[in-house]
């Protein structure tokens, strides 16, 4: 599944920690936005990891699960491109 993740995290150290963690799962496309191609177990592992780092009373993380049809409708203005699933890509 394709997942777009955006976050607004108050504490700089926590925000950096989350950003580094998410790099294990996908591509950072903007300061606080990641695109990830994940199967269900990796999605849940990633989500649980993020939820263990943030403060629910101050921070916000959104997970947008998009289907293939939705992906084909993504429009980008300016630089950048939609991240494509890489053959043989494996998350360790």
Buried (B, 14 or more C-beta within 10 A) or exposed (E): EBBBBBBEBEBEEBBEBBBEBBEEBBEBBEEBBBBBBBEEEBBEBBBEBBEEBBEEEEBEBEBEEBEEEEBEEEEEEEEEEEBEEEEEEEBE
